[in-house]
C-alpha cells in the first residue's frame, strides 16, 4: 500500500518511487503515450509549425475557489499555446513535493490535472517527480511544458498590430487575483469570488478569424501590464476606456476595500484579442455564443502613435498613462 504521506524515499528512484508513479500519476494520466514508460516519449508527427511553452506554478493556497494548483498548471500552459495560435496537443509535468505532503491531496491534484487536460483535448505524456526535505518547499510545486502545432496559414504576432485595430477582452477582470487573496487572507465577501481558471483553446477556436492579429492571456500583471507588453512589442500606442472594462460587482467591491486595481490583477481564463475592425463584430458575436465569452466587449483601440504607451480614458474624459505593474502586487498568484 502507498504511504499516507510523502516521505523522502518516494524520491529515491526505488520501489516507493515506482509505487507513487503507478498509483498516483499513471492512474490519473493514463494514455498510450505515457504508457510507453521510457526515458523519452515518442510522439507522432503533426501538421503545422511546432510551438512549445513552459511554466512553473507555486501558487498559495494550492486549493482555491474555482480550482487548484493542478488545474491551474494545465490551464495556464494550454492557454499560452492557444493564444499563440497553436492547437495544444501534449503536456509534460514535473512535481517538486515536500516531505510530509498528504498522498490523498497529491492524488486529488493529479486527478484535477487529468480532468482539465481531458476537457482541453490534450494528453499528459511525460513527467518527473522529486521529493525535498520538510521545509525545502511549500507543499508542492509543479512545472508544465506544453507542445502544440500552429496551422500553416495561421499567423498571430504583435508585428501585425496596426493603428485602428480594436482591443477586445473576453470577460471580467481580476476574478483569479481576488479569489486567491481573499482565501489566503481569510476574507469573506457577500458574493464569493471564484477563480476564472479555465482552458481557452476550444473557446479561441470558436472565434478566430483572419482579422484576428494577436492574442494574449492577461495573467500576472493583469490587463494593464499585458497591454503594455503588446504595445511595446508592436511599437504602437493603445487607449482603453475605463468604464468599458468589465469587472464583476464582487471584484470591484473587494478592490475598493483592499485598495487594489482590477486592471493589474491576474486572470486565468480570459483572453485579449487585437482584431481588424472589419472582423470586430463577427468575433464578438462568436464570443458571446460561448460560455467563456458571454461578457466579451471591445474596450479600446490601437492609436497611430509609436510611443508604446497605453492610455486609459476615464469617465471624466481625461486620458492618463496606464503603466506596467510596479513591484510585487500579489505574490504567488500562480
Secondary structure, DSSP 8 states (H G I E B T S, - for coil): ---SB--GGGGSSSHHHHHHIIIIIIHHH--TTGGG-SSS------SSEEEEEEEEE--SSSEETTEEHHHHHHHHHHHHHHTTTEEEEEEEEEEEEETT-BHHHHHHHHHHHHHHHHHHT-EEEEEEEEEE-TTSSSSEEEEEEEEEEE-TT----GGG--TT-EEEE-S-SSHHHHHHHHHHTT---SS---------HHHHHHH--TTEEEEE---TTHHHHHHHHHHHHHT-EEEEEGGGS---HHHHHHHHHHT--GGGS--SS--EEEE-HHHHHHHHHHHHTSGGGTT-EEEEEEES--S--EEEE-TTS-EEE-----S-SSSS--
